[in-house]
Amino acid sequence: MKSFEVTFAKIYPDFTRDLIKSCGKLTSTEVKVCMMLKINYSNKKILDELNISNSTLTNLRSSVRKKMGLKRSQNLSNTLLSL
């Protein structure tokens, strides 16, 4: 997983900083999910990469959405793509 994070940081050097600035404190897993959504990973690929359940991913996405102040109707992936 570390190589993914390093490669991602090279491609999107300001993403993590901008993400944390826009929504405050995130867990490391929430940041990883956001990174994966930024590069259009499917839910299945995120589940496999992080070895988590579908309900855990749903909870993580909901938590990030809440921390970013997004309404349930607002698309998290599209918001992350704009960062």
C-alpha positions in Angstrom: 0.0 0.0 0.0 2.9 2.4 0.7 3.9 2.3 -3.0 0.4 3.4 -4.0 0.6 6.3 -1.6 4.0 7.4 -2.8 3.0 7.2 -6.4 -0.2 9.0 -5.7 1.6 11.8 -3.9 3.9 12.3 -6.9 1.0 12.6 -9.3 -1.2 14.7 -7.0 1.2 16.4 -4.6 -1.3 18.9 -3.1 -4.3 16.6 -2.8 -3.9 15.3 0.8 -3.1 18.8 2.1 -6.1 20.3 0.2 -8.3 17.5 1.4 -7.4 17.9 5.1 -7.7 21.7 4.7 -11.2 21.4 3.3 -12.6 19.0 5.9 -10.4 18.9 8.9 -9.3 15.8 10.7 -9.6 12.5 8.7 -8.4 9.1 9.7 -5.7 7.5 7.6 -8.2 5.0 6.1 -10.6 7.9 5.2 -7.7 9.6 3.4 -6.8 6.4 1.5 -10.4 6.0 0.4 -10.4 9.6 -0.8 -7.2 9.0 -2.7 -8.7 5.9 -4.4 -11.9 7.7 -5.3 -9.8 10.5 -6.7 -8.4 8.1 -9.3 -11.7 6.5 -10.0 -11.2 3.2 -8.2 -14.4 1.1 -8.1 -16.0 0.2 -4.8 -14.9 -3.4 -5.4 -11.3 -2.4 -6.0 -11.3 -0.3 -2.8 -12.8 -3.1 -0.8 -10.2 -5.5 -2.2 -7.2 -3.1 -1.7 -8.2 -2.2 1.9 -9.6 -5.6 2.8 -12.8 -4.0 4.3 -16.5 -4.9 4.0 -19.0 -3.0 1.9 -20.7 -1.6 5.0 -17.3 -0.3 6.3 -16.7 1.5 3.0 -20.2 3.0 3.1 -19.5 4.2 6.7 -16.2 5.7 5.6 -17.7 7.5 2.7 -20.5 8.8 4.9 -18.0 10.0 7.5 -15.9 11.8 4.9 -19.0 13.4 3.3 -20.1 14.6 6.8 -16.6 16.0 7.6 -16.6 17.8 4.2 -20.1 19.3 4.9 -21.6 17.6 1.9 -25.3 16.7 1.7 -26.3 13.1 1.0 -27.3 14.1 -2.5 -23.9 15.6 -3.3 -21.5 13.2 -5.1 -18.4 12.6 -3.0 -16.3 11.3 -6.0 -17.0 14.4 -8.0 -16.2 16.7 -5.1 -12.8 14.9 -4.7 -12.1 15.1 -8.4 -12.4 18.9 -8.1 -9.7 19.1 -5.4 
